[in-house]
Structure formats: C-alpha cells, structure tokens
Amino acid sequence: MPKVHHVIPLWSGSANTWDCDEMGHMNVRVYLEKAIEGLGRFASAIDMPHAYREHAPSTLIPVDQHIRFIREVHPGRPLTMTGCVIEWDETSVLLYQDLRHSDGSPAAAFRTRLVHVEAKSARPFAWSSKSRRALEALIGPVPDDTHPRGLDPATAAIPAHEATMQTVTKTGAPEIGSGLVPHSHCDVNGRMLASWFMGRISDSVPNLLYNWRKQVADASGGVRMGAAVLEYRLIYRQWPRAGDRFVIHSSLAAIGEKTHSLVHWNLDPDTGDAWLTSEAVAVTFDLDTRKVIPTPPQQMQALEKLAPRGLLL
C-alpha cells in the first residue's frame, strides 16, 4: 500500500496593526511569532500536547531555521498556516511551515530543524514510539512555490569555537545593537523566545543601514525609502535567559544591484560566545510603488566599508 502523506493545519489568524512596522507591513519578528504558535499544534499532532506548557517533561527547540518571506502582509489581512514533516531522525525533525494569504498565495515559508529535548536541561533524547509513528505519517509534500532562493539551507554553519567576539574583532564588524533580555521575552522554561532573536536584529539594523538606504533612495530621485527582508537563515547556538546581555555585530556577505546580504551575530558580551549566527537577504524599496530601488555602484562600495566582510553563518 502506498504511503499516505499529510499536510496539517497549524495556525490561522490575521495581521494586527500593531504587528506591522514603519514599512506598512508585518514585521519579521511577528512572522516568527506565528510560526512558533504553529509549533504547538504540530507538537500535539506528534503526541506531545504538553510540549510548551510549564513543567512539561519534554519540548521542541529550534537549532537551524530557513525563512523565505515571499509576499507582504498588511494589517487586517487573513492568514493560514499548514505544515508537514520533511524528514526526521532519532532526536530531531525538519518541519515545513507554510503561511498563506486568503487567495492561496504564499506569504512566507519556514524550514526548521527542531530537537526533541528534556524541557529544563535542553538535553536531546529519542522520540517515543507514538511520536515516531506520527512523524512518519506527516512526511511531505512541500509545495514548489516556496523553495529557498538566495540562501541554501544545506550550507554548513561555522563551528562554535569560531563564532566568538574574537572573530568579530579580527574582522572589524561594527556593533549595531545591544541590550538586556527581559522576562517578557522568555518562554515557560526561561529561555529567550526565538522570535526575539529576529526582533532584536530587526530593531538594530537601522543603526547600520538607515542613512545608507536613504542615500540609495536619494540616488533614485529622492523616493520614499523602505526596506524588506526576503530570506533568512538562523543558527540557534545558545539560549539567553532573563537578565542576560547581548550585543549584535554585522558583516557584509554579498551585494548586488537589487539585493544585499548581511551576516548578523548575536553574542554574549560576558563570555564572547555567540547566542546566534544568522544571514539575511534584503532589499531597499520604494514605499509608494513597493518596488525595489537599485543600488548604485557608489553605495555598493560604501556598504563594503560600513560592514566589512568576514563574519560567516
């Protein structure tokens, strides 16, 4: 008998006005918040309804994630999320999540490697027999219209001993943000929510790119400048808790006429080790036409100086 493949509903809702930023579209942090909510339904489907509750024996934590942002989400627009399993092994699963508009067009797609861990210690351990059967039943299919484009999810991340402040110092990658983790940004186990890694980077990038993007816009006739992220890859390395500090440094990975890629490292300033390493593909766009503003050669050279190359995912 042929294997039956399942795609299951994971979340449904809409974008609130307060979910959207100065660009007039839903902020990248909120996409990830909704994806995290979807994990609750997925966990229940694999016999882990307790996964995100206080005092749970086990939970699921992300270690590697690829996100493709495909079509803008505006306030009040309805959204639905479905998902399936791409693959799984003894202690982890590669989950696909698909966020779509009411007309069926894709808003975003997530490919997340989740590890099955003891809730308090985050120590990986094997799935139960019921979870294994459920994981197998939830394999595929993944749609063709959401495949990764600019970032390859299979690219190996650098080892932990290289993702340190020492490497940042050698490259000269500038500091673009810093802060303290509050209780309100942590989950029931005290670990910072994954969405706030994204949120802190989003809040910090203007320190690096606001004036640069304005120059790009001025070179195109002084149009109203905006920005959007097209794709993200995140490697979750350690989990800060309430009271932990962080600092964010950024480095140029690639730049072309239409897109630019930056590597962002979120580090613990006390130990020098990385909490997270990530890479983002972004564009500068016209806020009125919602079209990409091309980057002149002079601004390409300027970005090379603003964010020296050297940091890797």
C-alpha positions in Angstrom: 0.0 0.0 0.0 1.5 3.4 -0.9 2.5 5.8 1.9 -0.1 8.4 2.8 1.3 11.9 3.1 -0.3 14.6 5.2 -0.3 18.4 5.4 -2.0 19.6 8.6 -3.4 22.9 9.7 -1.1 24.6 12.2 -2.4 28.2 12.8 -4.9 30.7 11.5 -5.4 34.4 12.3 -4.6 37.8 10.8 -2.1 40.7 11.0 -2.9 43.3 13.5 -2.0 47.0 13.0 0.5 46.6 15.9 2.1 43.7 14.2 3.3 46.0 11.4 6.2 48.4 11.3 7.1 51.7 9.7 7.2 50.0 6.3 3.5 49.3 6.5 3.9 45.5 6.5 4.1 42.8 9.2 7.4 42.9 11.0 9.7 39.9 10.5 9.6 39.1 14.2 5.8 38.6 14.1 6.1 36.0 11.2 8.3 34.0 13.6 5.9 34.5 16.5 3.1 33.0 14.4 5.4 30.1 13.3 6.2 29.4 17.0 2.4 29.3 17.8 2.1 26.8 15.0 4.5 24.5 16.7 2.0 24.0 19.5 -0.4 22.3 17.1 2.4 20.3 15.5 3.6 19.1 18.9 0.1 17.9 19.7 -0.1 16.0 16.4 3.1 14.0 17.3 1.8 13.0 20.8 3.4 16.0 22.6 0.5 18.1 23.7 2.4 19.1 26.8 5.5 20.5 24.9 5.0 24.2 25.5 3.4 24.1 29.0 5.0 24.8 32.3 6.6 21.8 34.0 6.5 19.8 30.7 8.8 16.8 30.7 10.0 17.5 27.1 9.8 20.1 24.5 11.0 21.1 21.0 13.6 23.7 20.4 14.9 25.1 17.1 18.6 24.7 16.2 18.6 25.7 12.5 16.0 27.6 10.5 15.5 28.9 7.0 12.7 31.5 6.3 11.7 32.9 3.0 9.5 36.0 3.0 7.5 35.9 -0.2 4.6 38.4 -0.2 4.0 41.3 2.1 1.4 41.0 4.8 -0.7 44.1 5.5 -2.9 45.0 8.6 -6.2 43.1 8.8 -5.3 40.5 6.2 -6.3 36.9 6.9 -3.6 34.3 7.1 -3.5 30.5 7.5 -0.6 28.2 8.2 -0.2 24.5 7.3 2.8 22.2 7.7 4.4 18.8 7.2 7.5 16.9 8.0 10.3 17.0 5.5 12.5 14.4 7.4 13.2 13.2 10.9 15.8 11.2 12.8 16.3 9.7 16.3 16.0 13.1 18.2 15.1 15.8 15.6 12.7 16.7 12.9 12.9 19.1 9.9 9.5 20.8 9.9 8.0 22.7 7.0 5.5 25.6 7.7 3.6 27.4 5.0 2.0 30.8 5.8 -0.5 31.9 3.1 -2.9 34.7 2.2 -6.6 34.1 1.8 -6.2 33.9 -2.0 -3.7 31.0 -1.6 -0.6 33.0 -2.4 2.4 32.4 -0.1 3.3 34.9 2.5 6.3 33.0 4.0 7.7 29.6 4.3 9.7 28.1 7.2 12.1 25.1 7.3 13.0 24.5 10.9 15.2 21.8 12.4 13.6 21.1 15.9 15.3 18.9 18.5 13.3 16.8 21.0 14.8 17.7 24.4 14.3 17.4 28.1 12.5 20.7 28.9 14.7 22.1 31.7 18.1 20.9 30.6 17.6 21.0 26.8 19.3 17.6 26.6 18.2 15.7 23.4 16.6 12.3 23.7 14.8 9.9 21.5 11.2 10.2 20.4 8.5 7.9 21.8 7.1 5.1 19.6 3.9 7.1 19.2 5.8 10.2 18.1 7.8 8.2 15.6 4.7 6.8 14.0 3.1 10.3 13.9 6.3 11.9 12.4 6.4 9.3 9.6 2.8 9.8 8.8 3.3 13.6 8.5 6.0 13.4 5.8 5.6 15.8 2.8 4.7 17.2 0.3 6.4 20.6 0.2 5.0 23.0 -2.5 7.1 24.2 -5.4 6.3 28.0 -5.0 8.2 28.4 -1.7 11.6 26.9 -2.3 14.7 28.7 -0.9 16.3 31.1 -3.4 19.2 33.2 -2.1 20.3 31.1 0.9 20.9 27.4 0.9 19.5 25.6 4.0 22.0 22.9 3.5 25.1 25.1 3.9 27.1 24.1 6.9 27.4 26.6 9.7 30.8 27.5 11.2 31.8 25.7 14.4 31.0 27.2 17.8 34.7 27.9 18.6 34.9 30.3 15.6 31.6 32.1 16.4 33.1 34.4 19.1 33.9 38.0 19.8 37.5 37.3 18.9 36.4 36.7 15.3 34.3 39.9 15.4 37.3 41.9 16.5 39.5 40.5 13.7 37.0 41.3 11.0 36.1 44.8 12.3 32.4 44.1 12.0 30.6 47.0 13.6 28.3 46.8 16.7 24.8 47.7 15.6 22.8 46.8 18.7 22.9 45.8 22.3 20.6 45.2 25.3 19.3 43.1 28.1 16.8 40.1 27.9 13.6 40.9 29.9 11.4 38.2 31.5 8.6 39.1 29.0 10.8 37.8 26.1 11.3 34.3 27.6 9.3 31.1 27.4 8.0 28.9 30.3 11.4 27.3 30.7 13.2 30.7 31.0 14.8 30.6 27.5 14.5 33.6 25.3 11.9 33.1 22.6 13.3 32.5 19.1 11.2 35.4 17.7 13.2 37.9 19.8 16.4 37.0 18.2 14.8 38.1 15.0 13.2 41.1 16.7 16.5 42.4 18.2 18.2 42.2 14.8 15.3 44.0 13.1 15.5 46.7 15.7 19.3 47.1 15.3 19.7 47.1 11.6 18.7 50.8 11.1 21.8 51.8 13.1 23.8 50.3 10.3 21.6 50.9 7.2 19.2 53.8 7.7 21.5 56.6 6.3 22.9 54.2 3.7 19.4 53.3 2.4 18.5 57.0 2.3 21.4 57.6 0.1 20.3 54.8 -2.2 16.8 56.3 -2.3 18.2 59.8 -2.9 20.2 58.5 -5.9 16.9 57.3 -7.4 15.3 60.7 -7.3 14.5 61.1 -3.6 11.8 58.4 -3.4 10.4 57.4 0.0 12.8 54.8 1.3 11.8 51.5 2.8 13.3 48.1 3.3 12.3 44.4 3.3 13.9 41.1 4.1 13.5 38.4 1.5 15.2 35.4 3.2 16.8 34.5 6.5 18.9 31.6 7.9 19.3 31.4 11.6 21.6 29.1 13.7 20.4 29.0 17.3 23.6 28.2 19.3 22.7 29.1 23.0 19.7 30.4 24.7 19.9 33.6 26.8 17.7 34.0 29.9 16.2 36.9 31.6 19.0 39.3 32.8 21.5 38.1 30.2 23.0 40.7 28.0 23.5 40.6 24.2 25.4 42.6 21.6 24.9 42.4 17.8 27.6 42.8 15.2 27.1 42.8 11.4 29.2 42.0 8.4 28.6 42.2 4.6 28.2 38.8 2.9 27.2 39.9 -0.7 25.9 42.9 -2.6 24.3 43.4 -6.0 22.2 46.0 -7.7 18.9 44.6 -6.3 19.8 42.7 -3.1 22.3 42.7 -0.3 23.1 40.0 2.2 24.4 40.7 5.8 25.6 38.3 8.4 24.4 39.2 11.9 25.9 37.7 15.1 24.1 38.0 18.5 26.8 37.4 21.2 27.1 37.2 24.9 29.4 40.1 25.8 30.4 38.4 29.1 31.7 35.2 27.5 32.3 36.3 24.0 30.4 33.3 22.6 27.6 33.6 20.1 24.0 33.2 21.1 23.0 33.1 17.4 24.6 33.5 14.0 22.4 34.4 11.0 22.4 35.7 7.5 19.7 37.8 5.8 19.0 38.8 2.2 17.3 42.2 2.0 16.3 45.0 -0.4 15.8 48.7 -0.3 12.4 49.6 -1.8 10.1 52.5 -2.7 7.4 52.8 -0.1 4.9 54.2 -2.6 5.4 51.8 -5.5 6.6 48.9 -3.3 9.3 48.1 -5.9 13.0 47.5 -5.3 15.3 50.6 -5.6 18.5 49.6 -7.4 21.8 50.2 -5.6 24.3 52.5 -7.4 27.9 51.3 -7.5 28.9 54.2 -5.2 26.6 52.9 -2.5 27.8 49.3 -3.0 31.3 50.5 -2.2 30.0 52.4 0.8 28.4 49.3 2.3 31.6 47.4 1.9 33.2 50.0 4.2 30.2 50.2 6.6 30.1 46.5 7.3 33.5 44.8 6.5 33.3 41.3 5.2 34.5 38.4 7.4 31.7 37.0 9.5 30.1 33.7 8.3 27.0 31.9 9.2 
